[in-house]
């Protein structure tokens, strides 16, 4: 058995670093800008990098929030659970790279496949963590729904990528649904 508090501390640190690294690809335009129109255009030119940043932050935020709910389950976890947790954190640390890749090469289907593959594997390891828990936890149903939404959006984006790479990432906005549902359930409680 492993103390869950240690995994929680590591998780918070990794999510904090990964979510911070996401923004490093967004850089203030370096060219000489002389008026509002030029600056506005330079900021609009950042959109291909800003959109994946927003999507990645949303997916990582959802993942972190779901881990908080699971944290309340027990003080100790099994080795299997801890291994899945570490694999999940490994994939979380790869999100800044895959986000930068898709931000720079949004027209290349392979970049989109790497990105959605990273996010999808993240979701699958999170599901494996929940399924490896000894006692069923009430949030496992919510967690499965979140993973299903993530997987469907990743597959949808991967299928769209060869035909319309610029539009493929829009499928990942489906991941906002668990956030909306969670906020509604918290209000009614």
CORZIKA-V197386 format. One record per pair of residues at least 6 apart in sequence whose C-alpha atoms are under 7 Angstrom apart, sorted by the first residue. I is the first residue (numbers start at 1). J is the second residue. D is the distance in Angstrom with one decimal. If there is no record, write none. Layout:
I:J:D / I:J:D
This chain:
1:76:5.8 / 1:77:5.4 / 1:78:5.0 / 1:79:6.4 / 2:76:5.3 / 2:77:5.3 / 2:78:6.4 / 2:79:7.0 / 3:75:6.1 / 3:76:4.6 / 3:77:6.6 / 4:75:5.3 / 4:76:5.0 / 4:77:6.0 / 11:89:7.0 / 14:93:6.9 / 18:92:6.8 / 18:93:5.6 / 18:96:6.2 / 19:57:6.2 / 21:96:6.0 / 22:53:6.0 / 22:96:4.9 / 23:53:6.8 / 25:100:6.3 / 26:49:6.6 / 26:50:6.7 / 29:42:6.3 / 33:39:5.8 / 48:103:5.5 / 48:106:6.9 / 49:103:4.1 / 49:104:6.7 / 52:99:5.8 / 52:102:7.0 / 52:103:6.0 / 53:99:6.4 / 55:172:6.9 / 56:99:6.8 / 59:175:6.7 / 62:179:6.9 / 66:143:6.7 / 69:139:6.9 / 70:139:6.9 / 73:137:6.8 / 80:132:6.7 / 81:129:5.3 / 81:132:5.7 / 81:133:6.6 / 84:125:6.0 / 84:128:6.6 / 84:129:5.5 / 85:129:6.3 / 87:125:6.9 / 88:122:5.6 / 88:125:5.4 / 88:126:6.3 / 91:118:6.5 / 91:122:5.7 / 92:122:6.8 / 95:118:6.7 / 98:114:6.4 / 98:115:4.8 / 99:115:6.4 / 101:111:6.0 / 102:111:5.1 / 102:112:5.7 / 102:115:6.5 / 105:111:6.1 / 106:112:6.8 / 106:165:6.5 / 106:166:6.1 / 107:165:5.2 / 107:166:6.0 / 108:165:6.6 / 109:161:5.0 / 109:162:5.4 / 109:165:5.9 / 112:158:6.8 / 112:161:6.7 / 113:158:5.7 / 116:154:5.1 / 116:158:6.9 / 120:150:6.5 / 120:151:5.6 / 120:154:6.2 / 123:147:5.3 / 123:150:6.7 / 124:147:6.9 / 127:144:6.4 / 127:147:6.7 / 130:140:6.1 / 146:178:6.1 / 149:174:6.7 / 149:175:6.2 / 150:175:6.0 / 153:171:5.3 / 153:172:5.1 / 153:174:6.2 / 154:172:6.6 / 156:171:6.3 / 157:168:4.5 / 157:169:5.8 / 157:171:5.5 / 157:172:7.0 / 160:168:5.2 / 161:168:5.1
